[in-house]
Amino acid sequence: MTKKKKIIIAVVAMAVVAGGVGLKMKQGQPTEPQGMPVMTSTIQKQDIQEVLKQKAVLEGTKSAEVVSRLHYEIEQIAVKEGDRVQKGQLLAVLDSTEIQQQMAQTKGDLELLEYQQQDILDERQKQYDSAVLVRDQAKREYERQKQLFDGGVGTQSELDTAKDALDKAEREVADIPTENGTAVLTNAEKQTKVNAKQKADIQATTLNDCKIHSPISGTVTRVNTTVGRFADEMENNTPIFVIEDIDHLQMKVMISENDIDKVKIGQEVDITAQILGKDVVKGIVDRISPTGEEKNGTTTERVIPVYIKVQEQNEKLIAGITAQATIKIAFVQQAFVVPLEAIGELEDGTTAIYTVTEEGTVHIVPVTVGLETDLQAEVKSDALAEGQTIVLNPSLALAEGTAVIAQ
């Protein structure tokens, strides 16, 4: 049992204290009260609530770290910490002189390439048209020589020569890149043009990236740069800007694997912080991570991230401060409640409490333990009643019927 002092009670009756404190009295003198001294409390009937308490830093439900991969100087910063921004709003402008010059050069190179390739196509079309004429003429000559040869007039040598000329003419036509009689670029020439256009597209994207925009709506919580610094050279790899949705706060608490089965989505949470004073802000368990992670390097215990959404607005509550989340695990009304130190365990594993009868003797009552807090626990048994006296931290010497004296 968690946090309970487990006591193994000897089943064999111990007669050590049954007859009193062992002091012999002189005849005729009044006898002192007999029994073992014990600390006692009483069974209370009250509401009890089991909670889990964790501390964590308040953060926005959405956040974005804005960085740049460009080695260009920051020319303008359009926001400051605390500014509210909308998604797509301008945050900073980089010096784009260099990339604009590169784009101008690439544009000129691409235009020149297009002119050159058009000249190639025009010349290729002429070559194709000429080769087709030569092929058609060679085809007619071959057909004429074949007729002569078939008529017994022509010779085999003349027919072979005509066939060789036709084959050569057809190869020359086939070697010229065309589609349906129109000259086209080779695959290599096409790829050259594709590469040039891709280069132009990349440069256009780079120019666009010289204007840094907010990826989300929220509040600027960090500006980690100044005008004149290079955008890609941030100290300790910090982002240029941090944008957070601090209008909707959350806490990421790390729950032990031993307690995570108690946490459920939708459970109520009380959030407190030094900055709030006596104020308590309501929250709710919003998400539970599907995987655990290492707690630290000195233990094998695992922890599971649990996200708590802050449901109430409080002007004192700001992102970046440490707060305490009290997760309300369970609640029972009008339960029998005892201090944790009143609960023991018998040899057979039975959980029990030790009540004190009107005669001043111990009566052991097996109980079922319900909800627990840091100091108290709910106990269940038909033999319990409100106000019953119970023994705290019962010793091994106590057995059923042992006489005790409440201290």
C-alpha positions in Angstrom: 0.0 0.0 0.0 1.4 3.4 -1.0 2.7 5.5 1.9 1.1 3.2 4.5 3.0 1.7 7.4 2.5 -2.0 6.8 2.5 -4.0 10.0 2.6 -7.7 10.2 0.4 -8.7 13.1 1.2 -12.0 14.9 -1.9 -14.2 14.9 -0.7 -15.9 18.0 -2.2 -14.1 21.0 0.4 -12.2 23.0 -0.3 -12.4 26.6 2.6 -10.2 27.5 0.4 -7.2 28.3 -2.9 -8.8 29.1 -2.4 -8.5 32.8 -1.3 -4.9 32.9 2.0 -3.1 32.8 3.8 -5.8 35.0 4.3 -3.7 38.1 3.6 -5.3 41.4 1.6 -3.1 43.8 1.7 -3.3 47.5 -1.3 -4.8 49.2 -3.9 -2.2 50.1 -2.6 0.4 47.5 -5.0 1.4 44.6 -4.1 -0.3 41.3 -3.1 1.8 38.3 -4.9 1.5 34.9 -3.8 -1.6 33.1 -3.1 -1.8 29.3 -0.7 -0.9 26.6 -0.3 2.8 25.9 -1.3 3.7 22.3 -1.8 6.8 20.2 -5.4 7.1 18.9 -7.6 9.0 16.5 -11.2 8.6 15.3 -13.0 7.6 12.2 -14.3 10.6 10.4 -17.1 10.7 7.8 -16.3 13.3 5.2 -15.7 14.0 1.5 -12.3 12.9 0.2 -10.5 13.6 -3.0 -7.5 11.9 -4.5 -5.2 14.2 -6.5 -1.9 14.3 -8.3 0.3 17.4 -8.1 2.9 18.3 -10.7 4.8 21.5 -11.5 5.5 22.7 -15.1 6.0 25.8 -17.1 3.0 27.4 -18.7 3.2 27.6 -22.5 1.0 28.5 -25.4 -1.1 25.7 -26.9 0.5 26.6 -30.2 4.0 27.8 -30.7 6.4 28.3 -33.6 10.1 28.9 -33.8 10.9 31.0 -36.8 14.3 30.4 -38.4 16.0 31.2 -41.7 18.5 29.1 -43.8 19.6 32.2 -45.7 23.0 33.8 -45.1 21.7 37.3 -45.7 21.8 40.2 -43.3 18.7 41.3 -41.5 17.6 44.6 -43.0 14.4 45.3 -41.0 12.6 43.9 -38.0 8.9 44.6 -38.1 7.8 43.4 -34.7 8.9 43.5 -31.0 8.3 41.2 -28.1 4.7 41.3 -26.9 3.3 42.2 -30.3 0.3 40.2 -31.5 0.6 39.0 -35.0 -1.6 37.2 -37.5 -0.7 34.2 -39.6 1.3 35.5 -42.6 2.2 38.8 -41.0 5.6 40.3 -41.9 8.2 39.8 -39.1 11.5 40.7 -40.8 13.1 41.6 -44.1 16.5 40.3 -45.3 18.9 42.1 -47.6 18.0 40.6 -51.0 20.5 42.5 -53.2 22.6 39.5 -53.9 19.8 37.1 -54.8 18.2 39.8 -57.1 21.5 40.1 -59.0 21.6 36.3 -59.3 18.0 36.2 -60.5 18.8 38.8 -63.2 21.8 36.8 -64.4 19.8 33.6 -64.4 17.0 35.3 -66.3 19.4 36.5 -69.0 21.0 33.0 -69.2 17.6 31.4 -69.6 16.6 33.9 -72.4 19.8 33.2 -74.2 19.3 29.5 -73.9 15.8 29.8 -75.3 17.2 31.8 -78.3 20.0 29.2 -78.9 17.6 26.3 -78.7 15.2 28.0 -81.1 18.0 28.4 -83.6 18.9 24.7 -83.1 15.3 23.8 -83.9 15.1 26.0 -86.9 18.4 24.5 -88.3 17.3 21.0 -87.4 14.0 21.5 -89.2 15.9 22.6 -92.4 18.1 19.5 -92.1 15.1 17.3 -91.6 13.2 18.7 -94.6 16.3 18.3 -96.8 16.9 14.8 -95.6 13.3 13.8 -96.3 13.7 15.2 -99.9 16.9 13.1 -100.3 15.2 10.0 -98.9 12.2 10.4 -101.2 14.5 10.8 -104.2 16.5 7.7 -103.2 13.3 5.8 -102.7 12.1 6.6 -106.2 15.5 5.7 -107.7 15.4 2.3 -105.8 11.9 1.5 -107.1 13.0 2.4 -110.7 16.1 0.2 -110.5 14.0 -2.7 -109.0 11.6 -2.5 -111.9 14.5 -2.6 -114.4 16.0 -5.5 -112.6 12.7 -7.4 -112.5 12.3 -6.7 -116.2 15.7 -8.1 -116.9 17.2 -4.8 -118.0 18.9 -3.6 -114.9 21.8 -5.2 -113.1 22.1 -6.5 -109.5 24.9 -4.0 -108.8 22.8 -1.0 -109.8 19.9 -2.3 -107.6 22.3 -2.8 -104.6 23.7 0.7 -105.1 20.2 2.2 -105.1 19.3 0.2 -102.0 22.4 1.4 -100.1 21.6 5.0 -101.0 18.0 4.6 -99.7 19.2 3.0 -96.5 21.6 5.8 -95.9 19.0 8.5 -96.6 16.5 6.8 -94.2 19.2 6.7 -91.4 19.9 10.4 -91.9 16.2 11.2 -91.5 15.9 8.9 -88.5 18.9 10.5 -86.8 17.3 13.9 -86.7 15.1 14.4 -83.5 11.5 15.0 -84.7 7.9 14.3 -83.8 5.4 13.9 -86.6 7.7 15.7 -89.0 8.6 18.6 -86.6 12.1 19.1 -85.2 12.3 18.8 -81.4 15.1 19.1 -78.8 17.0 16.1 -77.6 16.5 14.8 -74.0 19.8 16.4 -73.0 18.8 19.7 -74.5 15.4 19.6 -72.8 17.1 18.8 -69.4 19.4 21.8 -69.8 16.3 24.0 -70.1 14.6 22.3 -67.2 17.7 22.9 -65.0 17.8 26.5 -65.9 14.1 27.0 -65.0 14.6 25.1 -61.7 17.5 27.4 -60.9 15.2 30.4 -61.6 12.4 28.9 -59.4 14.8 28.3 -56.5 16.0 31.8 -56.7 12.5 33.1 -56.8 11.7 31.1 -53.7 14.8 32.5 -52.0 13.8 36.0 -52.8 10.4 35.3 -51.3 12.1 33.9 -48.2 13.9 37.2 -47.7 10.6 38.4 -46.3 10.0 36.4 -43.1 6.3 35.9 -42.1 4.6 34.4 -39.1 3.5 30.8 -39.6 0.8 31.1 -36.9 -1.4 33.8 -35.2 -0.2 34.6 -31.7 2.1 36.8 -29.7 5.8 37.4 -30.3 7.4 36.1 -27.1 11.1 36.2 -28.2 13.1 38.3 -30.7 16.6 36.9 -30.7 18.3 39.0 -33.3 19.1 42.6 -34.3 19.3 44.5 -37.6 22.7 43.8 -39.4 23.1 40.2 -38.2 23.0 37.3 -40.6 19.7 35.4 -40.4 21.3 31.9 -40.3 23.9 32.7 -37.6 22.0 32.7 -34.3 23.8 32.3 -31.0 23.3 28.8 -29.5 21.0 27.9 -32.5 18.2 29.9 -31.1 15.3 30.8 -33.4 15.0 34.4 -34.8 11.5 34.7 -33.4 9.3 32.6 -31.1 5.5 33.0 -31.7 3.1 31.6 -29.2 -0.7 31.4 -28.8 -0.6 32.7 -25.2 -4.3 33.4 -25.3 -4.7 29.7 -24.9 -2.2 28.3 -22.4 -1.3 24.8 -21.5 1.0 22.9 -19.2 3.0 19.8 -20.1 3.4 17.8 -16.9 5.4 14.5 -16.6 3.4 11.8 -14.8 5.2 8.7 -13.4 4.4 5.4 -15.1 3.2 4.3 -11.6 0.4 6.9 -11.6 -0.5 7.3 -15.3 -3.3 4.7 -15.1 -5.1 7.2 -12.8 -5.0 10.0 -15.3 -7.9 10.3 -17.8 -8.7 12.9 -20.5 -11.3 15.3 -19.2 -10.3 15.3 -15.5 -10.5 18.6 -13.8 -7.3 20.4 -12.8 -6.7 23.3 -10.3 -3.8 25.5 -11.4 -2.0 27.7 -8.9 1.1 29.8 -9.1 2.9 32.3 -6.9 2.0 35.1 -9.4 -1.7 34.2 -8.9 -1.6 34.7 -5.1 -4.7 33.0 -3.7 -6.4 32.7 -7.1 -7.0 29.3 -8.6 -7.5 28.8 -12.3 -9.4 25.9 -13.8 -7.9 23.5 -16.3 -8.6 20.1 -17.8 -6.5 17.1 -18.9 -6.5 17.6 -22.7 -4.0 15.1 -24.1 -2.0 12.1 -22.9 1.1 11.1 -24.9 0.9 7.6 -26.3 4.6 7.0 -25.3 6.7 7.4 -22.3 10.2 8.8 -22.0 13.2 8.6 -19.6 12.7 10.6 -16.4 16.4 11.3 -16.0 19.7 9.6 -16.2 19.8 8.3 -12.6 16.7 6.2 -12.6 14.9 3.6 -14.8 11.5 5.1 -14.0 9.6 6.3 -17.1 7.3 9.3 -17.3 4.5 10.1 -19.7 3.8 13.7 -20.9 0.3 14.9 -20.1 -1.0 18.1 -21.5 -3.3 20.3 -19.4 -5.3 23.0 -21.1 -6.0 26.2 -19.1 -9.7 26.9 -19.4 -10.0 30.2 -17.6 -8.6 33.6 -18.5 -6.6 35.4 -15.8 -4.6 38.5 -16.6 -2.0 37.5 -14.0 -1.3 34.2 -15.7 1.4 34.5 -18.4 3.4 32.1 -20.4 6.9 31.1 -19.2 6.2 30.9 -15.5 6.1 27.8 -13.3 2.7 26.7 -12.0 1.4 23.8 -10.1 -1.3 21.5 -11.5 -3.5 19.6 -9.1 -5.2 16.9 -11.1 -8.4 15.7 -9.5 -8.2 11.9 -9.9 -11.3 10.9 -8.0 -13.8 12.2 -5.4 -16.1 10.4 -2.9 -18.7 12.1 -0.7 -19.2 11.2 2.9 -16.8 8.4 3.1 -15.2 6.8 6.3 -11.8 8.4 6.4 -8.8 7.6 8.6 -5.2 8.8 8.8 -2.8 6.7 6.7 -0.9 5.6 9.8 -4.0 3.9 11.1 -3.9 1.3 8.3 -2.0 -1.9 8.8 -1.7 -5.3 7.0 -2.2 -8.7 8.6 0.0 -11.8 7.8 -2.5 -13.0 5.3 -2.3 -9.8 3.4 -5.6 -8.4 4.7 -5.7 -4.7 5.2 -7.1 -3.7 8.6 -7.6 -1.0 11.2 -7.5 -1.4 15.0 -10.5 -0.1 16.8 -10.8 0.4 20.5 -13.9 -1.0 22.2 -15.7 0.6 25.1 -14.0 -2.0 27.3 -10.6 -0.6 26.2 -9.6 -3.6 24.1 -8.4 -3.9 20.5 -10.8 -5.1 17.9 -9.3 -5.8 14.5 -11.5 -4.8 11.6 -10.6 -5.9 8.0 -11.2 -3.0 5.6 -11.0 -2.2 1.9 -8.9 0.9 1.1 -10.4 3.3 -1.4 -9.2 6.8 -2.3 -5.9 8.1 -0.8 -4.5 11.5 -0.2 -1.1 12.5 1.2 -2.4 12.1 4.8 -5.7 10.2 4.7 -7.4 7.2 3.1 -11.0 6.1 2.6 -11.8 2.7 4.3 -14.8 0.5 3.7 -16.3 -2.0 6.0 -19.8 -2.7 7.4 -18.3 -2.8 10.9 -17.2 0.9 10.9 -19.0 3.8 12.4 -18.3 7.5 12.6 -16.4 8.5 15.7 -14.9 5.1 16.5 -11.6 5.3 18.2 -8.7 3.8 16.2 -5.1 3.0 17.0 -2.3 4.9 15.2 0.8 3.1 14.2 -0.2 -0.2 15.9 2.7 -2.2 17.1 3.5 -5.9 16.6 2.4 -6.5 20.2 -1.2 -5.7 19.5 -3.6 -8.6 19.0 -7.4 -9.1 19.1 -8.6 -8.3 22.7 -5.4 -6.6 23.8 -6.1 -4.1 26.5 -4.9 -0.6 25.6 -4.8 2.9 27.1 -5.4 5.8 24.8 -2.8 8.5 25.1 
